Amino acid sequence: MIAQIIFIIILGAAIYLFSKNVAKIRRNILLGKDTDRKDQSALRWKVMAKIALGQTKMVKRPVATVMHFFIYAGFIIINLEVLEIMIDGVFGSHRIFANPLGGLYGFLIGAFEVLAVLVLTACIVFLCRRNVIHLKRFTGTEMTQWPKSDANYILITEILLMTAFLTMNAADYKLQLLHFGHYVSAGSFPVSSLLAPLLPDGASALVIAERVCWWFHIVGILCFLNYLPYSKHFHILLAFPNTYYSNLNPKGKFTNMASVTNEVKAMLDPSYAPENTGEPGRFGAKDVTDLTWKNLMEAYTCTECGRCTSVCPANITGKLLSPRKIMMDTRDRITEIGNNIDKHGKDYQDDKSLLDNYISREELWACTSCNACVEACPVNINPLEIITEMRRYIVMEESQAPASLNNMFSNVENNGAPWKYSQADRFNWTEEQ
Amino acid sequence: MENPKSEIKIPTMAEMAAQGKEPEILFWVGCAGSFDERARKITRDICKILHYVGISYAVLGTEENCTGDPAKRAGNEFLFQMQAMMNIQVLDGYNIKKIVTGCPHCFNTIKNEYPGLGGNYEVIHHTQLIQQLINDGKLKAEGGESFKGKRITYHDPCYLGRGNDVYEAPRAALDILDTELVEMKRCKSNGLCCGAGGAQMFKEPEPGKKDINIERIADVIEAKAQVVAAACPFCMTMLTDGLKNQDKEQEIKVLDIAEITARANGL
């Protein structure tokens, strides 16, 4: 009875804390400007099913794909077991699904064990890739101590959870063989039966082992749940809405700024009465709140896998730009703004901005807008949109484009071509030179 | 053999309109195609192809103006929209419905970004036109230079490939040549940029270990290609410079899909 009460308190506290932190992230995301991503819902569901559920963009890197799939499948399917553990915890029952499911229960528990081994294997491989082989993709200026530790914490936690799950089953299996107490024969244990010889033979010691592992496993999961909002691992949740709200246009298409359209129309036709496009705001983005909520959602979705940076032509050739850093900086900055709101109220202004304090101009001007990063992202994140918005701010609000680009602008403006050629010579190509 | 190009008279929209005629398609030449010496050859080859298959077409000549693409990618949305609105006025003034471009940047801009500003046209890139002509049996690879057995690789321009998912049309134009078409390790949606996009063409690159076109040309050399086919005037410049930098311009040629098509047909 006491155990049940303790369990319910822990469960309630975990859910409460998690919802609070998720609400905070939601609020932070909604600090972004509005953008309409509600059209074509049928297509959006399809994109989400394909990209997030089906993980079709993962396949470009086969080793990572297979390993990631083990963890992904393990995570989703083993949740069925977590459901049973929750019910058992609240009602003080033991393996409550065993009776109603009958033979299927044995199959399921067996399948969970196999999955648990696959998850364990994948986590060990992933740890080796990061800490032993030192794969280039997991390095870079933005991969400082915290992002590296974050990745390791996630993998180690998953290893511990799976180990506890298997040890718990091993103890249960042994107790079942002893026909001890309520440990009636239920489930099949293809993996944990192999671990059983490592456990003590005494029933009371086994009960302790089983209970400790049970509590460690479920409390561990609840702690892990509350770690998510602080971690890149949050992608397991946000991957779904993020792909649902994907950009459905061709990647080459950049947004046309409505605020600019109004001004240009007024310039070309003085009698033009501008449509109301809402608050004037600034052109482009100096800080994260100038970006759209979708850009900010993407920042929270990023799991720092670095596929974007590894295909970025600027990064490959040694320039400062790293698309992953663009996303991580955006998330760090919006988190900072959110924390400021919590501490000092919603009108608080610090003297910082995404531009210059986080992302340098040198990074922004190195982009070739080639869309390789957008193509590479397994969850449809678009660093190029943020880069473009920041360029717009630098050019239109500050007039601080590199001098050569200013020359190009004035050529386009004065003679209709980015180079200094006369408009009158434009049709001279008919003659061979 | 008589050189057919001397016979070609390039029709302009203004002349056509004066005669009360409307061409089937407008050939949007682009700034590089109008001014860049190398790209001008490609422009003439596209005209030769159009002329050869007998499509009724015209160009804007001196009435054409930069689409605004480099301004937009660099963040100058004002300048882009000014250019776009002026161009839309000209295009609509001539009642233009269909456009073929010689440049993926013009193609992307007019196709994707002009509709939001009121300019609605059917826009294709010249490699798509060539593919269509091949499919319709109007264009073969006969009567000209033989590319048989040559190792050719194709460099995907970002704004044609990833930007607009056009991967097959340029390859279809190479397929009929009976060549040995080899892919580079980074191709199609994984293709590596030449380094010129996003207005980089008009500025010095940021400091780094090397230039992007040098990185890309290593892929070309690794593929052991004799010809690298391009479909964008900026890629053309970057690849050509890359080959020069690596002292490979004698062994490896950069040719646009339009040039290859024109040569294969003896145009």
Boltz contact constraints between the chains, C-beta under 6 A:
constraints:
  - contact:
      token1: [A, 250]
      token2: [B, 112]
      max_distance: 6.0
  - contact:
      token1: [A, 250]
      token2: [B, 164]
      max_distance: 6.0
  - contact:
      token1: [A, 251]
      token2: [B, 162]
      max_distance: 6.0
  - contact:
      token1: [A, 251]
      token2: [B, 163]
      max_distance: 6.0
  - contact:
      token1: [A, 252]
      token2: [B, 108]
      max_distance: 6.0
  - contact:
      token1: [A, 252]
      token2: [B, 112]
      max_distance: 6.0
  - contact:
      token1: [A, 252]
      token2: [B, 159]
      max_distance: 6.0
  - contact:
      token1: [A, 252]
      token2: [B, 163]
      max_distance: 6.0
  - contact:
      token1: [A, 252]
      token2: [B, 164]
      max_distance: 6.0
  - contact:
      token1: [A, 253]
      token2: [B, 112]
      max_distance: 6.0
  - contact:
      token1: [A, 256]
      token2: [B, 116]
      max_distance: 6.0
  - contact:
      token1: [A, 257]
      token2: [B, 77]
      max_distance: 6.0
  - contact:
      token1: [A, 260]
      token2: [B, 77]
      max_distance: 6.0
  - contact:
      token1: [A, 260]
      token2: [B, 78]
      max_distance: 6.0
  - contact:
      token1: [A, 260]
      token2: [B, 81]
      max_distance: 6.0
  - contact:
      token1: [A, 264]
      token2: [B, 81]
      max_distance: 6.0
  - contact:
      token1: [A, 264]
      token2: [B, 82]
      max_distance: 6.0
  - contact:
      token1: [A, 268]
      token2: [B, 85]
      max_distance: 6.0
  - contact:
      token1: [A, 313]
      token2: [B, 192]
      max_distance: 6.0
  - contact:
      token1: [A, 313]
      token2: [B, 193]
      max_distance: 6.0
  - contact:
      token1: [A, 313]
      token2: [B, 212]
      max_distance: 6.0
  - contact:
      token1: [A, 317]
      token2: [B, 208]
      max_distance: 6.0
  - contact:
      token1: [A, 317]
      token2: [B, 209]
      max_distance: 6.0
  - contact:
      token1: [A, 317]
      token2: [B, 210]
      max_distance: 6.0
  - contact:
      token1: [A, 317]
      token2: [B, 212]
      max_distance: 6.0
  - contact:
      token1: [A, 317]
      token2: [B, 215]
      max_distance: 6.0
  - contact:
      token1: [A, 318]
      token2: [B, 208]
      max_distance: 6.0
  - contact:
      token1: [A, 318]
      token2: [B, 209]
      max_distance: 6.0
  - contact:
      token1: [A, 319]
      token2: [B, 206]
      max_distance: 6.0
  - contact:
      token1: [A, 319]
      token2: [B, 208]
      max_distance: 6.0
  - contact:
      token1: [A, 362]
      token2: [B, 206]
      max_distance: 6.0
  - contact:
      token1: [A, 365]
      token2: [B, 206]
      max_distance: 6.0
  - contact:
      token1: [A, 366]
      token2: [B, 206]
      max_distance: 6.0
  - contact:
      token1: [A, 367]
      token2: [B, 198]
      max_distance: 6.0
  - contact:
      token1: [A, 368]
      token2: [B, 193]
      max_distance: 6.0
  - contact:
      token1: [A, 368]
      token2: [B, 197]
      max_distance: 6.0
  - contact:
      token1: [A, 368]
      token2: [B, 198]
      max_distance: 6.0
  - contact:
      token1: [A, 368]
      token2: [B, 200]
      max_distance: 6.0
  - contact:
      token1: [A, 369]
      token2: [B, 73]
      max_distance: 6.0
  - contact:
      token1: [A, 369]
      token2: [B, 197]
      max_distance: 6.0
  - contact:
      token1: [A, 369]
      token2: [B, 198]
      max_distance: 6.0
  - contact:
      token1: [A, 370]
      token2: [B, 158]
      max_distance: 6.0
  - contact:
      token1: [A, 370]
      token2: [B, 193]
      max_distance: 6.0
  - contact:
      token1: [A, 370]
      token2: [B, 197]
      max_distance: 6.0
  - contact:
      token1: [A, 371]
      token2: [B, 158]
      max_distance: 6.0
  - contact:
      token1: [A, 371]
      token2: [B, 162]
      max_distance: 6.0
  - contact:
      token1: [A, 371]
      token2: [B, 163]
      max_distance: 6.0
  - contact:
      token1: [A, 375]
      token2: [B, 162]
      max_distance: 6.0
  - contact:
      token1: [A, 375]
      token2: [B, 189]
      max_distance: 6.0
  - contact:
      token1: [A, 391]
      token2: [B, 75]
      max_distance: 6.0
  - contact:
      token1: [A, 392]
      token2: [B, 75]
      max_distance: 6.0
  - contact:
      token1: [A, 392]
      token2: [B, 77]
      max_distance: 6.0
  - contact:
      token1: [A, 395]
      token2: [B, 75]
      max_distance: 6.0
  - contact:
      token1: [A, 395]
      token2: [B, 76]
      max_distance: 6.0
  - contact:
      token1: [A, 402]
      token2: [B, 203]
      max_distance: 6.0
  - contact:
      token1: [A, 404]
      token2: [B, 202]
      max_distance: 6.0
  - contact:
      token1: [A, 404]
      token2: [B, 203]
      max_distance: 6.0
  - contact:
      token1: [A, 405]
      token2: [B, 74]
      max_distance: 6.0
  - contact:
      token1: [A, 405]
      token2: [B, 203]
      max_distance: 6.0
  - contact:
      token1: [A, 408]
      token2: [B, 70]
      max_distance: 6.0
  - contact:
      token1: [A, 408]
      token2: [B, 202]
      max_distance: 6.0
  - contact:
      token1: [A, 409]
      token2: [B, 76]
      max_distance: 6.0
  - contact:
      token1: [A, 409]
      token2: [B, 79]
      max_distance: 6.0
  - contact:
      token1: [A, 412]
      token2: [B, 66]
      max_distance: 6.0
  - contact:
      token1: [A, 412]
      token2: [B, 71]
      max_distance: 6.0
  - contact:
      token1: [A, 412]
      token2: [B, 79]
      max_distance: 6.0
  - contact:
      token1: [A, 416]
      token2: [B, 65]
      max_distance: 6.0
  - contact:
      token1: [A, 416]
      token2: [B, 66]
      max_distance: 6.0
  - contact:
      token1: [A, 417]
      token2: [B, 31]
      max_distance: 6.0
  - contact:
      token1: [A, 417]
      token2: [B, 66]
      max_distance: 6.0
  - contact:
      token1: [A, 418]
      token2: [B, 31]
      max_distance: 6.0
  - contact:
      token1: [A, 418]
      token2: [B, 70]
      max_distance: 6.0
  - contact:
      token1: [A, 418]
      token2: [B, 202]
      max_distance: 6.0
  - contact:
      token1: [A, 419]
      token2: [B, 35]
      max_distance: 6.0
  - contact:
      token1: [A, 421]
      token2: [B, 35]
      max_distance: 6.0
  - contact:
      token1: [A, 426]
      token2: [B, 34]
      max_distance: 6.0
  - contact:
      token1: [A, 426]
      token2: [B, 62]
      max_distance: 6.0
  - contact:
      token1: [A, 427]
      token2: [B, 61]
      max_distance: 6.0
  - contact:
      token1: [A, 427]
      token2: [B, 62]
      max_distance: 6.0
  - contact:
      token1: [A, 429]
      token2: [B, 34]
      max_distance: 6.0
  - contact:
      token1: [A, 429]
      token2: [B, 40]
      max_distance: 6.0
  - contact:
      token1: [A, 429]
      token2: [B, 43]
      max_distance: 6.0
  - contact:
      token1: [A, 430]
      token2: [B, 10]
      max_distance: 6.0
